[in-house]
Structure formats: structure tokens, C-alpha cells
Amino acid sequence: MSDPDALKAEIKKLSARATNAKMNLHDLSEELPVNWTSIPDVAKAAHDAYAALEAARKKLADLEAV
């Protein structure tokens, strides 16, 4: 994706996904020790969401720097 506007739209979606993952992690932490076995899955989902968001933001910054 090399169109800055399309990338900004994608970043907006990724940001919403990351925020949702963060809230899932937060909710899980408040419910502990219930569902403690899901910690790795929920944490990985949050990690992956933020990694994708960071990568997209870096790509946008690189595009705008040109």
C-alpha cells in the first residue's frame, strides 16, 4: 500500500483493533483469577495488534518523508 490516504485509513482501523485488544487485556486482568489460562492468547492478540499498528505508522512516516 503506497497511497498515504489509504494507509491513514488502514491505520485508523488498526488503531481501533489495538484499542479493542487493549480493553480485552484490561478486562481479563480485572477478572483474574477467572480465565487465567487465556492470558497468553489475549496478550498475543494485543501484542500483534500493536505491532501491526506500529509497522503501519512507520510505513506512513517513511512515505511522508519522501
Contacts in CASP RR format, 6 or more apart in sequence:
PFRMAT RR
TARGET T0000
AUTHOR 0000-0000-0000
METHOD contacts of the structure
MODEL  1
MSDPDALKAEIKKLSARATNAKMNLHDLSEELPVNWTSIPDVAKAAHDAY
AALEAARKKLADLEAV
1 7 0 8 1.000
1 10 0 8 1.000
1 59 0 8 1.000
2 63 0 8 1.000
4 60 0 8 1.000
4 63 0 8 1.000
4 64 0 8 1.000
7 56 0 8 1.000
7 59 0 8 1.000
7 60 0 8 1.000
7 63 0 8 1.000
8 60 0 8 1.000
10 56 0 8 1.000
11 53 0 8 1.000
11 56 0 8 1.000
11 57 0 8 1.000
11 60 0 8 1.000
14 49 0 8 1.000
14 52 0 8 1.000
14 53 0 8 1.000
14 56 0 8 1.000
15 53 0 8 1.000
17 49 0 8 1.000
17 52 0 8 1.000
17 53 0 8 1.000
18 46 0 8 1.000
18 49 0 8 1.000
18 50 0 8 1.000
18 52 0 8 1.000
18 53 0 8 1.000
20 49 0 8 1.000
21 42 0 8 1.000
21 45 0 8 1.000
21 46 0 8 1.000
21 48 0 8 1.000
21 49 0 8 1.000
21 50 0 8 1.000
22 46 0 8 1.000
22 49 0 8 1.000
24 42 0 8 1.000
24 45 0 8 1.000
24 46 0 8 1.000
25 42 0 8 1.000
25 43 0 8 1.000
25 46 0 8 1.000
28 35 0 8 1.000
28 38 0 8 1.000
28 39 0 8 1.000
28 42 0 8 1.000
END
